[in-house]
Amino acid sequence: MIKVKLAYHDGALTYIKVSGHANSDEYGKDLVCAGVSTIIVGVYNTLEKLGMLEIGTFKVKEGLAEFTIHKITRESQLILETLVTTLETIEMSYGDFIQIQKMEE
């Protein structure tokens, strides 16, 4: 199961943690894992390309992605909310393999 933890402060996304493996199919055929990995890496690459990595700390490795946002900007929030919306879309279809938890700090 992929677990997603999202933390908001005053309506702004300040923390994202995605951990685990979907195990929805055998290695190389796991569409849930592929979808989640693609959006995480895509968002990270977008932030890097736009020179926005200074907004926080980012850790991406096998089975774990963790973003802690220290500097809230309109642009970065739009990009990060795209990540959230995509993960929620995956959860709607594959809820047995991904679980999203939101909290307000």
N, CA, C and O atoms as a GROMACS GRO file, in nm:
protein
  420
    1MET      N    1   0.084  -0.118   0.000
    1MET     CA    2   0.000   0.000   0.000
    1MET      C    3   0.089   0.124   0.000
    1MET      O    4   0.185   0.134   0.077
    2ILE      N    5   0.055   0.219  -0.087
    2ILE     CA    6   0.122   0.348  -0.087
    2ILE      C    7   0.046   0.438   0.008
    2ILE      O    8  -0.076   0.450   0.000
    3LYS      N    9   0.119   0.501   0.099
    3LYS     CA   10   0.057   0.592   0.196
    3LYS      C   11   0.105   0.734   0.166
    3LYS      O   12   0.225   0.759   0.151
    4VAL      N   13   0.009   0.825   0.159
    4VAL     CA   14   0.039   0.964   0.131
    4VAL      C   15  -0.006   1.047   0.251
    4VAL      O   16  -0.121   1.038   0.294
    5LYS      N   17   0.084   1.126   0.305
    5LYS     CA   18   0.050   1.218   0.414
    5LYS      C   19   0.070   1.360   0.363
    5LYS      O   20   0.176   1.394   0.311
    6LEU      N   21  -0.033   1.441   0.380
    6LEU     CA   22  -0.028   1.580   0.337
    6LEU      C   23  -0.058   1.669   0.457
    6LEU      O   24  -0.153   1.644   0.530
    7ALA      N   25   0.023   1.771   0.477
    7ALA     CA   26  -0.001   1.865   0.586
    7ALA      C   27  -0.017   2.005   0.529
    7ALA      O   28   0.058   2.048   0.440
    8TYR      N   29  -0.116   2.075   0.581
    8TYR     CA   30  -0.145   2.212   0.539
    8TYR      C   31  -0.134   2.304   0.659
    8TYR      O   32  -0.162   2.266   0.772
    9HIS      N   33  -0.091   2.428   0.633
    9HIS     CA   34  -0.088   2.532   0.736
    9HIS      C   35  -0.152   2.656   0.675
    9HIS      O   36  -0.103   2.710   0.575
   10ASP      N   37  -0.260   2.701   0.736
   10ASP     CA   38  -0.335   2.816   0.683
   10ASP      C   39  -0.372   2.797   0.536
   10ASP      O   40  -0.368   2.892   0.458
   11GLY      N   41  -0.408   2.675   0.500
   11GLY     CA   42  -0.451   2.645   0.364
   11GLY      C   43  -0.340   2.618   0.265
   11GLY      O   44  -0.367   2.580   0.151
   12ALA      N   45  -0.215   2.636   0.305
   12ALA     CA   46  -0.101   2.612   0.216
   12ALA      C   47  -0.041   2.475   0.244
   12ALA      O   48  -0.025   2.435   0.360
   13LEU      N   49  -0.009   2.403   0.138
   13LEU     CA   50   0.054   2.272   0.150
   13LEU      C   51   0.198   2.290   0.198
   13LEU      O   52   0.277   2.358   0.132
   14THR      N   53   0.232   2.229   0.311
   14THR     CA   54   0.365   2.247   0.369
   14THR      C   55   0.445   2.117   0.380
   14THR      O   56   0.566   2.121   0.403
   15TYR      N   57   0.379   2.002   0.363
   15TYR     CA   58   0.450   1.875   0.379
   15TYR      C   59   0.380   1.767   0.297
   15TYR      O   60   0.258   1.754   0.299
   16ILE      N   61   0.460   1.690   0.226
   16ILE     CA   62   0.411   1.576   0.149
   16ILE      C   63   0.504   1.459   0.178
   16ILE      O   64   0.626   1.471   0.166
   17LYS      N   65   0.447   1.346   0.214
   17LYS     CA   66   0.525   1.224   0.230
   17LYS      C   67   0.451   1.112   0.159
   17LYS      O   68   0.334   1.086   0.187
   18VAL      N   69   0.519   1.047   0.067
   18VAL     CA   70   0.464   0.933  -0.007
   18VAL      C   71   0.558   0.816   0.020
   18VAL      O   72   0.676   0.823  -0.011
   19SER      N   73   0.503   0.708   0.078
   19SER     CA   74   0.588   0.595   0.113
   19SER      C   75   0.519   0.463   0.082
   19SER      O   76   0.397   0.454   0.074
   20GLY      N   77   0.601   0.362   0.064
   20GLY     CA   78   0.550   0.228   0.040
   20GLY      C   79   0.544   0.191  -0.106
   20GLY      O   80   0.590   0.264  -0.194
   21HIS      N   81   0.487   0.075  -0.130
   21HIS     CA   82   0.472   0.021  -0.265
   21HIS      C   83   0.328  -0.025  -0.283
   21HIS      O   84   0.267  -0.078  -0.190
   22ALA      N   85   0.275  -0.006  -0.402
   22ALA     CA   86   0.136  -0.042  -0.429
   22ALA      C   87   0.117  -0.194  -0.432
   22ALA      O   88   0.019  -0.245  -0.378
   23ASN      N   89   0.209  -0.265  -0.494
   23ASN     CA   90   0.197  -0.410  -0.513
   23ASN      C   91   0.064  -0.447  -0.579
   23ASN      O   92   0.002  -0.547  -0.544
   24SER      N   93   0.023  -0.364  -0.676
   24SER     CA   94  -0.102  -0.393  -0.747
   24SER      C   95  -0.083  -0.494  -0.859
   24SER      O   96  -0.180  -0.546  -0.914
   25ASP      N   97   0.043  -0.521  -0.893
   25ASP     CA   98   0.075  -0.620  -0.996
   25ASP      C   99   0.222  -0.656  -0.978
   25ASP      O  100   0.290  -0.601  -0.891
   26GLU      N  101   0.270  -0.748  -1.058
   26GLU     CA  102   0.409  -0.788  -1.047
   26GLU      C  103   0.502  -0.674  -1.090
   26GLU      O  104   0.460  -0.582  -1.160
   27TYR      N  105   0.626  -0.682  -1.045
   27TYR     CA  106   0.725  -0.579  -1.075
   27TYR      C  107   0.731  -0.556  -1.226
   27TYR      O  108   0.736  -0.650  -1.305
   28GLY      N  109   0.729  -0.430  -1.264
   28GLY     CA  110   0.733  -0.394  -1.405
   28GLY      C  111   0.596  -0.379  -1.468
   28GLY      O  112   0.585  -0.328  -1.580
   29LYS      N  113   0.491  -0.423  -1.398
   29LYS     CA  114   0.355  -0.413  -1.451
   29LYS      C  115   0.262  -0.341  -1.354
   29LYS      O  116   0.140  -0.338  -1.374
   30ASP      N  117   0.318  -0.283  -1.250
   30ASP     CA  118   0.240  -0.217  -1.145
   30ASP      C  119   0.206  -0.074  -1.190
   30ASP      O  120   0.288   0.017  -1.174
   31LEU      N  121   0.086  -0.056  -1.245
   31LEU     CA  122   0.046   0.074  -1.298
   31LEU      C  123   0.027   0.179  -1.189
   31LEU      O  124   0.053   0.297  -1.212
   32VAL      N  125  -0.017   0.138  -1.072
   32VAL     CA  126  -0.035   0.234  -0.962
   32VAL      C  127   0.101   0.290  -0.920
   32VAL      O  128   0.117   0.412  -0.907
   33CYS      N  129   0.196   0.204  -0.900
   33CYS     CA  130   0.330   0.247  -0.861
   33CYS      C  131   0.391   0.335  -0.971
   33CYS      O  132   0.454   0.437  -0.942
   34ALA      N  133   0.373   0.296  -1.095
   34ALA     CA  134   0.426   0.374  -1.207
   34ALA      C  135   0.364   0.512  -1.213
   34ALA      O  136   0.434   0.611  -1.235
   35GLY      N  137   0.234   0.521  -1.193
   35GLY     CA  138   0.166   0.650  -1.197
   35GLY      C  139   0.211   0.742  -1.085
   35GLY      O  140   0.239   0.859  -1.108
   36VAL      N  141   0.219   0.688  -0.964
   36VAL     CA  142   0.261   0.767  -0.848
   36VAL      C  143   0.406   0.812  -0.866
   36VAL      O  144   0.438   0.929  -0.842
   37SER      N  145   0.492   0.722  -0.907
   37SER     CA  146   0.633   0.757  -0.927
   37SER      C  147   0.649   0.864  -1.034
   37SER      O  148   0.730   0.956  -1.019
   38THR      N  149   0.573   0.852  -1.141
   38THR     CA  150   0.582   0.948  -1.251
   38THR      C  151   0.544   1.088  -1.207
   38THR      O  152   0.615   1.184  -1.239
   39ILE      N  153   0.434   1.104  -1.134
   39ILE     CA  154   0.392   1.238  -1.093
   39ILE      C  155   0.489   1.296  -0.991
   39ILE      O  156   0.516   1.416  -0.993
   40ILE      N  157   0.542   1.215  -0.902
   40ILE     CA  158   0.638   1.267  -0.803
   40ILE      C  159   0.765   1.316  -0.871
   40ILE      O  160   0.810   1.428  -0.846
   41VAL      N  161   0.822   1.235  -0.957
   41VAL     CA  162   0.944   1.274  -1.027
   41VAL      C  163   0.916   1.393  -1.119
   41VAL      O  164   1.000   1.483  -1.130
   42GLY      N  165   0.802   1.393  -1.185
   42GLY     CA  166   0.766   1.505  -1.273
   42GLY      C  167   0.754   1.636  -1.198
   42GLY      O  168   0.802   1.739  -1.246
   43VAL      N  169   0.691   1.635  -1.082
   43VAL     CA  170   0.678   1.757  -1.002
   43VAL      C  171   0.815   1.802  -0.952
   43VAL      O  172   0.847   1.921  -0.958
   44TYR      N  173   0.896   1.710  -0.903
   44TYR     CA  174   1.031   1.745  -0.859
   44TYR      C  175   1.110   1.807  -0.974
   44TYR      O  176   1.174   1.911  -0.956
   45ASN      N  177   1.106   1.744  -1.091
   45ASN     CA  178   1.179   1.796  -1.207
   45ASN      C  179   1.128   1.933  -1.250
   45ASN      O  180   1.207   2.019  -1.291
   46THR      N  181   0.998   1.955  -1.240
   46THR     CA  182   0.941   2.086  -1.273
   46THR      C  183   0.992   2.193  -1.178
   46THR      O  184   1.033   2.300  -1.221
   47LEU      N  185   0.989   2.163  -1.048
   47LEU     CA  186   1.040   2.260  -0.950
   47LEU      C  187   1.188   2.289  -0.974
   47LEU      O  188   1.232   2.404  -0.963
   48GLU      N  189   1.264   2.185  -1.007
   48GLU     CA  190   1.407   2.203  -1.034
   48GLU      C  191   1.427   2.288  -1.159
   48GLU      O  192   1.509   2.380  -1.159
   49LYS      N  193   1.354   2.258  -1.265
   49LYS     CA  194   1.368   2.330  -1.392
   49LYS      C  195   1.334   2.478  -1.375
   49LYS      O  196   1.396   2.564  -1.439
   50LEU      N  197   1.237   2.508  -1.290
   50LEU     CA  198   1.196   2.647  -1.267
   50LEU      C  199   1.280   2.716  -1.159
   50LEU      O  200   1.252   2.830  -1.124
   51GLY      N  201   1.382   2.646  -1.108
   51GLY     CA  202   1.469   2.704  -1.006
   51GLY      C  203   1.400   2.725  -0.873
   51GLY      O  204   1.430   2.820  -0.801
   52MET      N  205   1.306   2.635  -0.840
   52MET     CA  206   1.225   2.653  -0.720
   52MET      C  207   1.260   2.556  -0.608
   52MET      O  208   1.185   2.547  -0.511
   53LEU      N  209   1.369   2.484  -0.618
   53LEU     CA  210   1.403   2.387  -0.514
   53LEU      C  211   1.439   2.454  -0.381
   53LEU      O  212   1.440   2.389  -0.277
   54GLU      N  213   1.468   2.584  -0.385
   54GLU     CA  214   1.501   2.655  -0.261
   54GLU      C  215   1.379   2.677  -0.172
   54GLU      O  216   1.394   2.724  -0.059
   55ILE      N  217   1.259   2.643  -0.219
   55ILE     CA  218   1.138   2.662  -0.136
   55ILE      C  219   1.130   2.562  -0.022
   55ILE      O  220   1.051   2.580   0.071
   56GLY      N  221   1.211   2.456  -0.029
   56GLY     CA  222   1.201   2.354   0.076
   56GLY      C  223   1.310   2.249   0.064
   56GLY      O  224   1.409   2.267  -0.006
   57THR      N  225   1.288   2.138   0.135
   57THR     CA  226   1.380   2.025   0.127
   57THR      C  227   1.306   1.909   0.062
   57THR      O  228   1.188   1.886   0.087
   58PHE      N  229   1.377   1.838  -0.022
   58PHE     CA  230   1.316   1.732  -0.101
   58PHE      C  231   1.402   1.606  -0.092
   58PHE      O  232   1.524   1.611  -0.112
   59LYS      N  233   1.338   1.495  -0.063
   59LYS     CA  234   1.406   1.366  -0.057
   59LYS      C  235   1.326   1.271  -0.146
   59LYS      O  236   1.207   1.250  -0.123
   60VAL      N  237   1.391   1.214  -0.246
   60VAL     CA  238   1.325   1.118  -0.334
   60VAL      C  239   1.418   0.998  -0.348
   60VAL      O  240   1.530   1.011  -0.396
   61LYS      N  241   1.370   0.882  -0.305
   61LYS     CA  242   1.447   0.759  -0.320
   61LYS      C  243   1.349   0.643  -0.332
   61LYS      O  244   1.228   0.664  -0.326
   62GLU      N  245   1.398   0.524  -0.348
   62GLU     CA  246   1.315   0.404  -0.363
   62GLU      C  247   1.214   0.392  -0.249
   62GLU      O  248   1.252   0.382  -0.132
   63GLY      N  249   1.088   0.395  -0.284
   63GLY     CA  250   0.982   0.374  -0.185
   63GLY      C  251   0.951   0.491  -0.095
   63GLY      O  252   0.871   0.479  -0.002
   64LEU      N  253   1.014   0.608  -0.120
   64LEU     CA  254   0.990   0.724  -0.034
   64LEU      C  255   1.013   0.855  -0.110
   64LEU      O  256   1.114   0.872  -0.178
   65ALA      N  257   0.918   0.944  -0.095
   65ALA     CA  258   0.934   1.082  -0.141
   65ALA      C  259   0.885   1.170  -0.028
   65ALA      O  260   0.776   1.150   0.026
   66GLU      N  261   0.966   1.269   0.008
   66GLU     CA  262   0.930   1.356   0.119
   66GLU      C  263   0.966   1.500   0.081
   66GLU      O  264   1.082   1.531   0.054
   67PHE      N  265   0.866   1.586   0.079
   67PHE     CA  266   0.884   1.727   0.047
   67PHE      C  267   0.840   1.808   0.168
   67PHE      O  268   0.727   1.795   0.215
   68THR      N  269   0.929   1.892   0.219
   68THR     CA  270   0.895   1.984   0.327
   68THR      C  271   0.909   2.125   0.271
   68THR      O  272   1.017   2.165   0.229
   69ILE      N  273   0.800   2.200   0.271
   69ILE     CA  274   0.797   2.331   0.209
   69ILE      C  275   0.817   2.438   0.316
   69ILE      O  276   0.740   2.447   0.412
   70HIS      N  277   0.922   2.519   0.298
   70HIS     CA  278   0.954   2.625   0.394
   70HIS      C  279   0.911   2.762   0.343
   70HIS      O  280   0.879   2.851   0.422
   71LYS      N  281   0.911   2.778   0.213
   71LYS     CA  282   0.877   2.907   0.152
   71LYS      C  283   0.755   2.888   0.062
   71LYS      O  284   0.762   2.820  -0.040
   72ILE      N  285   0.644   2.948   0.102
   72ILE     CA  286   0.519   2.932   0.028
   72ILE      C  287   0.513   3.037  -0.083
   72ILE      O  288   0.522   3.157  -0.057
   73THR      N  289   0.499   2.990  -0.206
   73THR     CA  290   0.477   3.081  -0.319
   73THR      C  291   0.354   3.032  -0.395
   73THR      O  292   0.321   2.914  -0.393
   74ARG      N  293   0.289   3.124  -0.463
   74ARG     CA  294   0.170   3.089  -0.541
   74ARG      C  295   0.204   2.984  -0.646
   74ARG      O  296   0.131   2.886  -0.665
   75GLU      N  297   0.316   3.005  -0.715
   75GLU     CA  298   0.355   2.914  -0.823
   75GLU      C  299   0.386   2.774  -0.771
   75GLU      O  300   0.342   2.675  -0.829
   76SER      N  301   0.461   2.766  -0.662
   76SER     CA  302   0.495   2.634  -0.609
   76SER      C  303   0.371   2.562  -0.557
   76SER      O  304   0.360   2.440  -0.571
   77GLN      N  305   0.279   2.635  -0.497
   77GLN     CA  306   0.156   2.573  -0.448
   77GLN      C  307   0.073   2.516  -0.563
   77GLN      O  308   0.015   2.408  -0.550
   78LEU      N  309   0.068   2.587  -0.675
   78LEU     CA  310  -0.004   2.534  -0.792
   78LEU      C  311   0.058   2.404  -0.841
   78LEU      O  312  -0.013   2.309  -0.873
   79ILE      N  313   0.190   2.400  -0.846
   79ILE     CA  314   0.259   2.279  -0.890
   79ILE      C  315   0.235   2.165  -0.792
   79ILE      O  316   0.205   2.053  -0.833
   80LEU      N  317   0.247   2.192  -0.663
   80LEU     CA  318   0.227   2.088  -0.562
   80LEU      C  319   0.082   2.041  -0.555
   80LEU      O  320   0.057   1.923  -0.532
   81GLU      N  321  -0.013   2.131  -0.576
   81GLU     CA  322  -0.154   2.090  -0.576
   81GLU      C  323  -0.186   2.004  -0.699
   81GLU      O  324  -0.278   1.922  -0.694
   82THR      N  325  -0.110   2.022  -0.807
   82THR     CA  326  -0.125   1.932  -0.922
   82THR      C  327  -0.086   1.790  -0.881
   82THR      O  328  -0.152   1.694  -0.920
   83LEU      N  329   0.020   1.778  -0.803
   83LEU     CA  330   0.060   1.648  -0.749
   83LEU      C  331  -0.052   1.588  -0.665
   83LEU      O  332  -0.086   1.471  -0.682
   84VAL      N  333  -0.110   1.667  -0.576
   84VAL     CA  334  -0.217   1.619  -0.488
   84VAL      C  335  -0.338   1.575  -0.570
   84VAL      O  336  -0.394   1.468  -0.545
   85THR      N  337  -0.379   1.656  -0.665
   85THR     CA  338  -0.496   1.623  -0.748
   85THR      C  339  -0.473   1.494  -0.825
   85THR      O  340  -0.564   1.411  -0.837
   86THR      N  341  -0.353   1.476  -0.877
   86THR     CA  342  -0.322   1.353  -0.951
   86THR      C  343  -0.325   1.232  -0.858
   86THR      O  344  -0.378   1.127  -0.895
   87LEU      N  345  -0.267   1.244  -0.740
   87LEU     CA  346  -0.270   1.134  -0.644
   87LEU      C  347  -0.414   1.101  -0.602
   87LEU      O  348  -0.449   0.984  -0.587
   88GLU      N  349  -0.497   1.203  -0.583
   88GLU     CA  350  -0.638   1.180  -0.549
   88GLU      C  351  -0.712   1.109  -0.662
   88GLU      O  352  -0.799   1.026  -0.637
   89THR      N  353  -0.678   1.142  -0.785
   89THR     CA  354  -0.738   1.077  -0.901
   89THR      C  355  -0.700   0.929  -0.904
   89THR      O  356  -0.784   0.844  -0.932
   90ILE      N  357  -0.574   0.900  -0.876
   90ILE     CA  358  -0.530   0.760  -0.870
   90ILE      C  359  -0.602   0.688  -0.757
   90ILE      O  360  -0.645   0.574  -0.773
   91GLU      N  361  -0.616   0.753  -0.642
   91GLU     CA  362  -0.684   0.692  -0.527
   91GLU      C  363  -0.829   0.658  -0.559
   91GLU      O  364  -0.880   0.556  -0.513
   92MET      N  365  -0.896   0.743  -0.637
   92MET     CA  366  -1.037   0.716  -0.672
   92MET      C  367  -1.053   0.584  -0.745
   92MET      O  368  -1.150   0.512  -0.724
   93SER      N  369  -0.959   0.552  -0.831
   93SER     CA  370  -0.968   0.429  -0.909
   93SER      C  371  -0.898   0.310  -0.844
   93SER      O  372  -0.936   0.195  -0.868
   94TYR      N  373  -0.798   0.336  -0.763
   94TYR     CA  374  -0.716   0.229  -0.707
   94TYR      C  375  -0.701   0.242  -0.556
   94TYR      O  376  -0.591   0.228  -0.502
   95GLY      N  377  -0.811   0.269  -0.487
   95GLY     CA  378  -0.810   0.292  -0.343
   95GLY      C  379  -0.760   0.176  -0.260
   95GLY      O  380  -0.722   0.195  -0.144
   96ASP      N  381  -0.757   0.057  -0.316
   96ASP     CA  382  -0.703  -0.058  -0.243
   96ASP      C  383  -0.550  -0.054  -0.234
   96ASP      O  384  -0.489  -0.128  -0.157
   97PHE      N  385  -0.489   0.034  -0.315
   97PHE     CA  386  -0.343   0.035  -0.325
   97PHE      C  387  -0.279   0.168  -0.284
   97PHE      O  388  -0.157   0.176  -0.272
   98ILE      N  389  -0.360   0.271  -0.263
   98ILE     CA  390  -0.308   0.402  -0.224
   98ILE      C  391  -0.407   0.467  -0.128
   98ILE      O  392  -0.528   0.464  -0.149
   99GLN      N  393  -0.353   0.526  -0.022
   99GLN     CA  394  -0.436   0.590   0.080
   99GLN      C  395  -0.377   0.729   0.109
   99GLN      O  396  -0.258   0.743   0.134
  100ILE      N  397  -0.464   0.831   0.104
  100ILE     CA  398  -0.421   0.969   0.128
  100ILE      C  399  -0.479   1.019   0.259
  100ILE      O  400  -0.598   1.004   0.286
  101GLN      N  401  -0.393   1.078   0.340
  101GLN     CA  402  -0.434   1.136   0.468
  101GLN      C  403  -0.396   1.283   0.467
  101GLN      O  404  -0.280   1.318   0.443
  102LYS      N  405  -0.494   1.370   0.494
  102LYS     CA  406  -0.469   1.514   0.500
  102LYS      C  407  -0.484   1.562   0.644
  102LYS      O  408  -0.571   1.514   0.718
  103MET      N  409  -0.398   1.657   0.682
  103MET     CA  410  -0.409   1.715   0.816
  103MET      C  411  -0.375   1.863   0.810
  103MET      O  412  -0.300   1.908   0.724
  104GLU      N  413  -0.432   1.936   0.902
  104GLU     CA  414  -0.404   2.080   0.915
  104GLU      C  415  -0.310   2.097   1.034
  104GLU      O  416  -0.335   2.043   1.141
  105GLU      N  417  -0.204   2.172   1.014
  105GLU     CA  418  -0.107   2.196   1.123
  105GLU      C  419  -0.148   2.319   1.201
  105GLU      O  420  -0.080   2.356   1.297
   0.00000   0.00000   0.00000
